[in-house]
Amino acid sequence: MGAHIDPSATPSGTGCAECETAGGWWFHLRRCAACGHIGCCDDSLMRHATAHWRATGHPVIRSFEPGEAWFWNYDTDDYDAGPELAPPQSRPADQTAPGPRGRVPRDWVQQLQQRSD
């Protein structure tokens, strides 16, 4: 796993980079351990963290949620431990999940339940 982690890479922002650009929203956030890209999780509508792995070949992510420090490796389809990454370790604690505040639709639960796999 170590070859796919750069502990000095800083997060690309405080929310999903692609959702922010498109004015969208996310359920939870994931951080690429190689380059710091922040993408939305697979429970989100757009699944940008997985799309980033497929586009770049960076297989290791870390949760970007407050209080979570787990790593996931897409190549092995398993959890693992990893080193401390450059701060910040998570989205701001006052940022809502789902988020960001003001862009989450009222029917967000139904949207997530209805998304196509």
Disulfide bonds with the S-S distance in Angstrom:
none
